[in-house]
């Protein structure tokens, strides 16, 4: 018996071995085995079997690592698709799909929230909810692949739609996977789902579970003991028995993008898995990603819209604050306008709660005039230019355009041109000094380092022990805090004016999310957005909660400039300890790509594809590594196979032990 094995290494091929007769009965596609590889043994997966081969002197595999088959045919097919689409070896794709494969470890499944099981209060559906649930139930009972995009703003009942659809899947005797973008969101959904479906039927899946806990959850899902799985991105790979529904909540969230090879987008993988399993996939968001909304407009997804609010009919009011009008106290550090400061003080005096939001990428530097609010942008790509300290130039990371750092604002000629930055800890400290009644907590990456700290902060805020919560992206997630009547966006410009064509989309989405945390109780909420450029059209769209108009305007710009969804992007990053080695390798890679394009082996016309770069990456030095990048822009018609083949050819022609190359297909963040 002969087998082909895929190992989790960056080599795009499989390796052939013979199988000892004593274990041949255990061998099948997808089984994990150990085999000699070079001077050591390595584990990999059997991807093909045959009775014989013409290859001589084959080595025997050592043995089977797991007796039970841990991958279903649809999951194996999913790994094959990921290997091709995301330009990685089949072994690397299998490693991502099967990263949950752990052997038994003595443990017990620990859940974050313990609530008595049982049915919740009787639900009275709104007409929109009833119609949408009926439409999805129809395809659930048909047991066919159906992709839906559910658009619903704050307090329109998306979660209830999710739970009703899961209940329908349970009626068919099948299972559901419900995904959220952040671990911190799982406790609130665990509580709701256990109350609705019963504790014994709901499982939890995320990176903080021990190996033993993951093993127990996986086995319970595989054997059908659990039929509802709540989890983060890797939950999309859990082998649930008779999968009937995949839900991706907040489908637009960039947290669904995997940051290691393969660089997959969980949303797109979920859709592909649903297709391979022949099941329903439901993508939900108050501000859908533009690519998803575009697919819905073009009939790839069915668009469902929730517009009726369940609670308060009035949305929170949005006030745009011009930061040029003055700051409170030492403005260089404090960064709060007098208007927002007074509003915070007022809410605390009224025993209400406040959320202050700062962009998690506040350390990033763009160049802005504090006199007129002008941001220095690339004339070709319409994205902010990035300042490179070592060469004291402003550079565009799409087309390579560069210019000297201006001494004065190009628009108003003011010399008040500065870099932007903010400090969340400084605001926490200063606010505590100025408002003695403020009980403040900070929710950011530092707070997440200690296990259980984030959950305690959220619990204390929910129970009123904290009345001001300052945080990054986490505070913008789908929390339900009835006591919050004020949300302050401290520095909108640091999120809006990033050198990324998706900056406006991400800004609108984030602000809409954080705005949804205000006014969920008896008092109408208010949103204060601080900016040096209040005339920017995006603020008007946000104030009106006009996603559709904003989407239409942005799509006109994207079409004109050839950005997704009107093209496909690839971001190739080359990194290494030596700047010279990185620059030389990037130059060779760029030359090979241009030669492959001009040779017309993969594309009928060189105009079908644009190679931008190579040039320094936005963070040209990161963790001691120098970084360069090449951007590829593939024009319609979008044939991914041609692009994949060209990239694989490039990789086969250039190698180096001194540098690393990372290929990001459909990047969600160009920084």
NUZA-241918 format. One line per 2 residues: their letters; for each residue x, y, z of C-alpha. Coordinates in steps of 0.001 Angstrom, whole numbers. Layout:
// residues N
A	X:Y:Z | ...
//
This chain:
// residues 671
XX	0:0:0 | 1263:3472:-954
XX	268:6787:599 | 891:10442:-163
XX	1415:12577:2922 | 1071:16339:3321
XX	3305:17817:6016 | 2696:21228:7692
XX	5679:22854:5974 | 5892:25656:3367
XX	6636:23240:517 | 3828:22879:-2013
XX	4037:19141:-2636 | 3152:15801:-1055
XX	5560:12982:-166 | 5168:9295:-1019
XX	5675:6444:1472 | 4888:2767:1747
XX	2713:1364:4535 | 3642:-1687:6607
XX	1111:-4476:6205 | 345:-4535:9947
XX	-1298:-1102:9910 | -2755:-953:6397
XX	-6291:-1521:7712 | -6092:1757:9646
XX	-5008:3896:6693 | -7515:6137:4917
XX	-7562:9674:3540 | -7352:12266:6327
XX	-5701:10014:8937 | -2753:11507:10845
XX	495:9530:10666 | 4169:9790:11603
XX	6838:9301:8956 | 10592:9821:8554
XX	11412:13198:7058 | 15077:13998:6585
XX	16921:13238:9824 | 13812:13299:11989
XX	10256:12042:12187 | 7347:14342:11366
XX	3568:14066:11590 | 1402:14711:8563
XX	-1873:13672:6934 | -2621:11000:4366
XX	-4183:12754:1372 | -4061:9954:-1210
XX	-3748:6143:-1194 | -2774:3723:-3951
XX	-2006:45:-4380 | 1386:603:-6043
XX	3731:3215:-7504 | 6660:3408:-9880
XX	8804:5143:-7265 | 11529:2905:-5873
XX	13119:2579:-2447 | 10238:4157:-547
XX	10474:4552:3211 | 7794:3092:5482
XX	5652:5347:7617 | 6318:4873:11349
XX	2725:4524:12436 | -700:6083:12934
XX	-881:8994:15384 | -4662:8896:15868
XX	-6724:5765:15310 | -9919:7680:14632
XX	-10407:9751:11508 | -10603:13371:12660
XX	-11403:15001:9325 | -14586:14622:7326
XX	-14588:14609:3500 | -16008:18186:3372
XX	-13256:19432:5742 | -10581:17726:3634
XX	-12063:19382:556 | -12056:22695:2451
XX	-8342:22304:3217 | -7628:21614:-465
XX	-9506:24776:-1439 | -7664:26847:1180
XX	-4335:25524:-46 | -5062:26735:-3561
XX	-6792:30008:-2822 | -4512:31261:-42
XX	-1227:30063:-1641 | 30:27645:990
XX	904:23966:1069 | -1860:21420:1615
XX	-108:20441:4854 | -254:24026:6136
XX	-3956:24207:5264 | -4642:20901:7008
XX	-2715:22115:10033 | -5059:25128:10247
XX	-8193:23037:9721 | -7082:20384:12200
XX	-5397:22593:14789 | -8154:21478:17174
XX	-6965:17858:17020 | -5821:17076:20554
XX	-5491:13722:22177 | -7399:13066:25410
XX	-6213:14991:28442 | -7860:14624:31825
XX	-9924:17760:32112 | -13402:19057:32351
XX	-15194:21589:30212 | -15298:24899:32061
XX	-17725:27564:30914 | -17465:31229:31723
XX	-21098:31741:32719 | -23239:29357:34740
XX	-26969:29935:34382 | -29930:27620:34930
XX	-31209:26083:31723 | -34735:26662:30554
XX	-36827:28692:28153 | -36640:32461:28072
XX	-39638:34757:28262 | -42139:34244:25429
XX	-40977:36041:22321 | -43271:38295:20309
XX	-41746:38755:16845 | -41797:41959:14854
XX	-43191:41561:11314 | -39719:41900:9776
XX	-38243:39296:12103 | -41044:36850:11406
XX	-40643:37201:7647 | -36856:36829:7732
XX	-36937:33817:10059 | -39521:32175:7828
XX	-37337:32722:4761 | -34236:31186:6389
XX	-36205:28291:7934 | -37415:27351:4461
XX	-33873:26625:3265 | -32859:25049:6585
XX	-35540:22414:6108 | -34593:21996:2430
XX	-31027:21176:3561 | -29412:23120:726
XX	-26490:25555:487 | -27931:29033:951
XX	-25823:32113:1787 | -27709:34959:3497
XX	-26540:38441:4517 | -28547:39858:7429
XX	-28246:43633:7824 | -29659:44949:11066
XX	-28734:47953:13184 | -28472:48202:16934
XX	-31464:46795:18836 | -33227:45396:15745
XX	-33216:41807:17018 | -30445:40053:15066
XX	-29651:37775:18007 | -33241:36585:18215
XX	-33175:35780:14504 | -30017:33762:15090
XX	-31577:31786:17936 | -34805:31077:16053
XX	-32776:29744:13119 | -30715:27537:15453
XX	-33946:26207:16939 | -35115:25333:13415
XX	-31880:23427:12798 | -32427:21492:16040
XX	-35872:20500:14730 | -34092:18779:11830
XX	-31764:16951:14229 | -28658:18751:13022
XX	-26099:21105:14586 | -25170:24792:14343
XX	-21982:26828:14648 | -22281:30412:15876
XX	-19152:32557:15514 | -18195:35849:17154
XX	-15083:37945:16390 | -13760:38273:19949
XX	-13318:35850:22847 | -14645:38493:25233
XX	-18069:38321:23562 | -18607:34617:24214
XX	-19859:34830:27844 | -22943:36906:27025
XX	-23902:34570:24186 | -23237:31492:26327
XX	-25708:32827:28889 | -28409:33551:26306
XX	-27952:30301:24398 | -27857:28106:27507
XX	-31052:29726:28767 | -32734:29064:25422
XX	-31362:25652:24419 | -30120:24090:27650
XX	-26633:23895:29101 | -26014:20323:27975
XX	-26513:21186:24301 | -24269:24266:24039
XX	-20504:24071:23607 | -17836:26777:23687
XX	-14746:27022:21488 | -11917:29557:21673
XX	-8150:29805:22134 | -8252:30047:25939
XX	-9555:26512:26370 | -7026:23927:27471
XX	-6151:20994:25214 | -8313:18725:27326
XX	-11274:21069:27114 | -10905:21347:23344
XX	-10747:17575:23034 | -13970:17149:25009
XX	-15802:19831:23013 | -14588:18440:19694
XX	-15619:14899:20548 | -19013:16030:21847
XX	-19624:17940:18598 | -18364:15081:16426
XX	-20617:12570:18164 | -23629:14888:18218
XX	-23822:15332:21993 | -23548:19107:21515
XX	-25613:20621:18719 | -24862:24334:19287
XX	-21261:25541:19218 | -20339:29133:20111
XX	-16826:30155:19223 | -14274:32394:17600
XX	-12657:31959:14200 | -11301:28393:14505
XX	-14812:27149:15365 | -15396:27103:11602
XX	-13243:23940:11460 | -14810:21906:14291
XX	-16225:18616:12885 | -19839:19052:14001
XX	-22051:16102:13111 | -24759:16853:10518
XX	-23963:20548:10233 | -27089:22504:9362
XX	-26181:26163:9933 | -23141:28432:10232
XX	-23677:31938:11613 | -20952:34596:11375
XX	-21936:37493:13628 | -20355:40904:12871
XX	-19126:39427:9613 | -17356:42660:8646
XX	-14958:42478:11607 | -11253:42340:10704
XX	-10666:39997:13668 | -11910:37185:11421
XX	-8738:37478:9340 | -6139:34878:10360
XX	-2722:36426:10941 | -569:33355:10245
XX	-188:31134:7189 | -2645:30417:5710
XX	-3913:34015:5888 | -7572:33097:5483
XX	-10695:35150:6119 | -13008:33145:8393
XX	-16101:34657:6785 | -15113:33403:3336
XX	-14036:30018:4704 | -17421:29713:6449
XX	-19218:30331:3159 | -17032:27750:1405
XX	-17585:25169:4145 | -21347:25722:3951
XX	-21143:25159:195 | -19183:21920:645
XX	-21516:20720:3436 | -24663:21755:1540
XX	-25982:23914:4352 | -27147:27425:5262
XX	-24676:30183:6142 | -25915:33410:7713
XX	-23647:36473:7786 | -24872:39215:10109
XX	-23846:42833:10677 | -25230:46301:11286
XX	-22673:47581:8754 | -21867:44730:6357
XX	-18444:44596:4756 | -18545:46211:1335
XX	-17476:43018:-425 | -20342:41121:1253
XX	-22898:43816:463 | -21677:43942:-3139
XX	-22107:40171:-3422 | -25626:40496:-2039
XX	-26446:43221:-4573 | -25172:40946:-7340
XX	-27154:37912:-6217 | -24374:35798:-4676
XX	-25931:36237:-1223 | -29575:36853:-398
XX	-29947:40183:1416 | -32234:40332:4457
XX	-32853:43657:6183 | -33916:44409:9773
XX	-34843:48073:10239 | -37430:48081:13070
XX	-35941:48760:16516 | -37275:46677:19371
XX	-36655:49142:22183 | -36326:52932:21953
XX	-37291:54158:18474 | -34922:57137:18548
XX	-31318:56416:17672 | -28607:58152:19731
XX	-27891:61698:18593 | -24473:62275:17011
XX	-22496:65458:17709 | -19308:66175:15768
XX	-16883:68251:17847 | -14298:70477:16155
XX	-11052:69962:18061 | -9681:73239:16760
XX	-12026:75017:19169 | -9966:74041:22191
XX	-9074:71309:24651 | -9460:70892:28382
XX	-6309:71318:30480 | -2959:70283:29027
XX	-4301:69569:25548 | -1040:68065:24385
XX	-1813:65056:26562 | -5422:65106:27693
XX	-7049:65242:24251 | -10621:65930:25465
XX	-12602:68887:24165 | -14396:71079:26656
XX	-17742:69902:25179 | -17014:66236:25698
XX	-15502:66870:29131 | -18639:68698:30329
XX	-20844:65942:28922 | -18842:63305:30840
XX	-19081:65309:34054 | -22822:65739:33556
XX	-23454:62004:33023 | -21467:61049:36110
XX	-23445:63541:38200 | -26652:61976:36839
XX	-25482:58478:37849 | -25240:57400:34212
XX	-22387:55634:32450 | -19868:56701:29819
XX	-17757:54885:27234 | -14695:56589:25751
XX	-13333:54994:22624 | -9826:55348:21190
XX	-8670:53668:18011 | -6447:50692:18796
XX	-4019:51926:16164 | -3550:55277:17842
XX	201:54872:17677 | 112:55141:13874
XX	1349:58452:12508 | -285:60398:9699
XX	422:64039:8881 | -2343:66562:9530
XX	-2698:70334:9661 | -4088:71413:13024
XX	-5117:74692:11420 | -7521:73495:8705
XX	-7694:69738:9296 | -6077:68852:5943
XX	-4436:65397:5771 | -1532:64994:3352
XX	-2601:62330:818 | -1264:60576:-2262
XX	-2431:62394:-5423 | -2843:59056:-7234
XX	-4409:56777:-4632 | -6242:59192:-2324
XX	-4848:57560:844 | -2844:59354:3560
XX	902:59357:3082 | 3053:57658:5713
XX	6047:59381:7289 | 9258:57340:7216
XX	11531:58536:9986 | 14806:57153:8670
XX	14541:58805:5253 | 12357:61748:6373
XX	9943:61323:3467 | 6214:60796:3069
XX	5420:57686:1049 | 2332:56035:-454
XX	2233:52297:210 | 68:51558:-2803
XX	1857:53169:-5745 | 5213:54174:-4255
XX	4696:57949:-4650 | 6892:59936:-2270
XX	7505:63521:-1321 | 9403:65504:1264
XX	7780:66325:4572 | 6074:69704:3979
XX	7114:72642:6112 | 3643:74154:5770
XX	150:72859:5052 | -354:72415:1268
XX	-3938:73671:1647 | -3885:76682:3997
XX	-107:77329:4184 | -229:77152:7987
XX	2912:75976:9721 | 783:74090:12265
XX	1322:70698:10633 | 1773:67778:13012
XX	1772:64023:13427 | -1230:62472:15143
XX	-1133:60294:18270 | -2959:59656:21513
XX	-2476:57993:24881 | -5242:55981:26510
XX	-3429:55668:29830 | -2837:59417:30038
XX	-6548:60122:29509 | -7453:57614:32220
XX	-5052:59283:34641 | -6039:62883:33894
XX	-9787:62207:33895 | -9514:60554:37287
XX	-7838:63689:38668 | -10350:66112:37176
XX	-13562:64234:38060 | -13284:62675:41555
XX	-16581:60820:41126 | -15340:58993:38071
XX	-14771:55283:38691 | -12669:54471:35652
XX	-11487:51254:34038 | -9427:50674:30930
XX	-10188:47876:28455 | -7338:47419:25984
XX	-4629:44908:25081 | -2938:45393:28473
XX	-6168:44466:30245 | -6386:41241:28230
XX	-2956:39979:29303 | -4201:38710:32653
XX	-6690:35861:32374 | -10175:36830:33508
XX	-9366:40534:33779 | -11461:41596:30792
XX	-14452:39582:32033 | -14179:41241:35481
XX	-14055:44724:33949 | -17116:44010:31806
XX	-18956:42557:34807 | -18108:45560:37003
XX	-19248:47967:34305 | -22486:46028:33748
XX	-23226:46127:37486 | -22473:49835:37846
XX	-19301:49495:39912 | -17512:51363:37086
XX	-19078:54415:35491 | -16453:55323:32872
XX	-15012:52682:30562 | -12102:53749:28358
XX	-11112:51311:25683 | -10070:50331:22208
XX	-11976:48146:19725 | -13302:45866:22469
XX	-15672:48521:23808 | -17221:48834:20341
XX	-18382:45205:20226 | -21924:43988:20751
XX	-22272:44693:24472 | -25624:45527:26046
XX	-25075:48210:28717 | -28439:49855:29559
XX	-26765:52420:31832 | -24635:53987:29081
XX	-26006:57289:27839 | -22819:58827:26423
XX	-20139:57544:24065 | -17136:59689:23224
XX	-14887:59009:20250 | -11714:60686:21459
XX	-9724:60887:18238 | -11696:60029:15116
XX	-8902:61178:12804 | -6559:58405:13889
XX	-9011:55815:12590 | -10282:57751:9590
XX	-7011:58939:8072 | -5049:55732:7852
XX	-3181:54887:4628 | -5680:52184:3728
XX	-8416:52383:1089 | -10746:50666:3590
XX	-10164:53347:6244 | -13507:55095:5637
XX	-15429:51821:5636 | -13761:50631:8831
XX	-14308:54027:10460 | -18037:54082:9627
XX	-18460:50523:10877 | -16566:51095:14132
XX	-18377:54323:14960 | -21747:52720:14195
XX	-20844:49861:16523 | -19647:52032:19375
XX	-22685:54290:18924 | -24859:51220:19427
XX	-23574:50913:23003 | -25319:54193:23928
XX	-28995:54723:24667 | -30013:51092:25134
XX	-31826:51924:28364 | -34437:54513:29381
XX	-32341:57574:28430 | -31672:58519:24828
XX	-27990:58192:24037 | -25532:60757:22742
XX	-22376:60286:20686 | -19577:62865:20672
XX	-17030:62466:17855 | -13893:64580:18174
XX	-12084:65552:14943 | -9903:68255:13454
XX	-11787:67938:10175 | -15546:68119:10921
XX	-16373:69039:7318 | -15457:65553:6056
XX	-18567:64092:4385 | -18299:60826:6310
XX	-19418:62537:9533 | -22694:63611:7953
XX	-23402:60039:6855 | -22647:58775:10354
XX	-24872:61395:11985 | -27736:60264:9713
XX	-26944:56544:10162 | -27011:56389:6370
XX	-25051:53239:5542 | -26525:52861:2051
XX	-25644:56370:898 | -22169:56013:2402
XX	-21719:52665:637 | -22788:54112:-2723
XX	-20370:57062:-2446 | -17453:54854:-1425
XX	-18125:52356:-4194 | -17914:55109:-6819
XX	-14419:55950:-5545 | -13373:52310:-5425
XX	-14571:51664:-8935 | -12728:54715:-10248
XX	-9479:53713:-8511 | -9846:49977:-9111
XX	-10086:48831:-5499 | -12017:45730:-4282
XX	-14640:44558:-4991 | -13765:45837:-8491
XX	-10375:44143:-8310 | -8558:41549:-6248
XX	-5603:42580:-4106 | -2590:40600:-2989
XX	-123:41956:-444 | 3292:40278:-555
XX	5480:41072:2459 | 9202:40276:2526
XX	10933:40449:5915 | 14323:39679:7420
XX	17065:40859:9769 | 19222:42389:7013
XX	17816:45427:5198 | 20076:44679:2214
XX	18880:41062:1924 | 15237:42104:2175
XX	15582:44843:-430 | 17458:42567:-2850
XX	14953:39719:-2457 | 12002:42103:-2917
XX	13622:43470:-6076 | 14080:39960:-7514
XX	10503:38986:-6635 | 9164:42140:-8291
XX	11245:41497:-11419 | 10023:37887:-11695
XX	6382:38952:-11293 | 6688:41602:-14003
XX	8336:39074:-16334 | 5560:36544:-15695
XX	2933:39174:-16435 | 4613:40433:-19620
XX	5106:36834:-20802 | 1302:36417:-20987
XX	1507:32820:-19770 | -1071:33482:-17061
XX	-2962:36526:-18346 | -4062:37352:-21874
XX	-3022:40974:-21496 | -419:42662:-19262
XX	-3065:45294:-18576 | -5102:42697:-16643
XX	-2770:42957:-13667 | -810:45743:-11997
XX	2355:45195:-9949 | 2986:48023:-7449
XX	6370:48131:-5793 | 8480:46744:-4318
XX	8902:49368:-1629 | 9168:49674:2159
XX	6146:48383:4068 | 4149:50836:6269
XX	6028:49592:9334 | 9389:49187:7609
XX	10965:47779:10781 | 8852:45556:13006
XX	10138:43410:15879 | 13690:43802:14605
XX	12844:42747:11043 | 13087:44982:7980
XX	9958:44787:5816 | 9256:45475:2140
XX	6092:44814:214 | 4687:44293:-3278
XX	1032:44996:-4040 | -713:43130:-6861
XX	-3980:44457:-8242 | -5904:41998:-10415
XX	-8530:43571:-12670 | -11857:41945:-13643
XX	-12792:39383:-14738 | -11501:37920:-11497
XX	-10002:34509:-12258 | -8304:33509:-9016
XX	-6769:30357:-10528 | -4603:32348:-12953
XX	-3362:34552:-10141 | -2666:31579:-7874
XX	-656:29801:-10557 | 1438:32900:-11210
XX	2209:33353:-7526 | 3146:29692:-7118
XX	5464:30004:-10121 | 7113:33057:-8557
XX	7656:31155:-5292 | 9239:28243:-7166
XX	11753:30579:-8845 | 13010:32435:-5796
XX	14060:31185:-2373 | 16204:32426:460
XX	16998:31229:3962 | 17706:34809:5040
XX	14258:36286:4421 | 10616:35282:4803
XX	7885:35905:2264 | 4217:36160:3215
XX	1424:36245:632 | -1851:37755:1790
XX	-4751:37118:-592 | -7625:39595:-113
XX	-5901:41555:2692 | -8294:43321:5035
XX	-5658:45622:6459 | -2983:47198:4281
X	-902:48318:7272
//
